[in-house]
Amino acid sequence: MSLLEGRTGDWEIVIGLEIHAQVTSKSKLFSGASTEFGAEPNTQVSLVDAAMPGMLPVINERAVEQAVRTGLGLNAQINLVSIFDRKNYFYPDLPQGYQISQFLDPVVGKGEIEIDLADGTSRTIGITRLHLEQDAGKSIHDQDPRKTLIDLNRSGVALMEIVSEPDMRSAEEAGAYVTKIRSIVRYLGTCDGNMQEGSLRADVNVSVRKPGGELGTRSEIKNVNSIRFIREAIDYEARRQIEIIEDGGTVDQETRLFDPDRGETRSMRSKEESHDYRYFPDPDLLPLELEQSWVDAIRESLPELPDEKKHRFMGEYGLSVDDAAQLIAERETAEYFEAVAEGRDPKIAANWVTGELFGALNRTDTDLSASTVSADMLGKLVDLISDGTLSNRLAKEVFEIMFETGDDPEKIVEERGMKQVTDTGAIEAAVDDAIAAGAAQVEQYKGGNEKILGWFVGQVMKATQGKANPQAVNEILRKKLDG
């Protein structure tokens, strides 16, 4: 259990998340308007989205299929009958004056996922439900000194709201949970998970209590759009609440915003209860009834999901939990690794993908899809190490050239003369020269200083421009010095 220390002792954080994931669909939840990102303001708005009188919503079957697909990926109950409700509240970018959502009868019920933590442990986090709802438009405050402008392009876009149980106890767990949900929906192809564009964002519910005590009053932090900000918002908000309680005050149930520039949350409005929204079934939409055979067909089409893939990588390839977790985080990365590992030592393949490749991609802020080193090319590099053509040190040099130029490793080795020297005659000559030039070091070695062997290795590698086979160098050196 992760606890925070206050003046009056330890405190436990209780966290629940509501993730809003934009459904991957070319049209909106109840209209045929486009959902493409980046269009000119108010150019993707149908009469339904603008709430013109007499316009009736028509359900988008693809959006329902994507919600069911996601529910199955969350190991959740699929409800064959669900109901769309009107959630009534005023907001300037909500043209209808209500949002079509789901409340008591959502399309997806209880489920659970497994999260992986930095210490190598795993935890199960419960899912309360997943429901479908329309997104609102966007209020723009920075284009006129006196007016708020409205862009309705996003109005009516299909969202899946994934509501967790209040099972998380630290900012780390919340970050791992969002990471896993994002990974699952990207594997499934039900949401692109792009947090920068707002297609996946979270409302974070935070409260504090004495360990094992009654649940405290929660604050909801709205629309946090990065995993780092989610973690920072939780840490700040928990400490804010502890300070209020320890100073004799009470925490208000309210909605807050996170300011990433200041690293703090600030009050937005008092938090509504569900009865404040006056939910009732939308009279323009019939109950949504699904056939079990349709749900079963979607289940059959699911890809291998992250947790299944992680356990397979550990069993089939003998990888550690950490390596497997890194490699399955994105479907594209997992497929890249399997292509490199095919017919080769999987642990060496994993080391090169998670080490050199990931390091180069992070250093240059490059996505794997834009990498100049294909899986086929990296596999060839691993082959050159396995057959003795390259030492590990030379292979790293070749990799850097591959990453910079996109050239094939065999071509680089041939053109630049980078083959490892395995000719024992050439290595023996370099060893003899090193011994002849290091009489003092020979005496130290014979006097019991084993570490001085490294000096001789360095001299031989320098003489061979780093191309001598290190294993052969060590064997020949010991043989001659011990002889």
Summary of the structure (lengths in Angstrom):
residues: 483
radius of gyration: 29.6
end to end distance: 59.9
largest distance: 99.1
contacts: 1509
relative contact order: 0.10
helix: 41%
strand: 21%
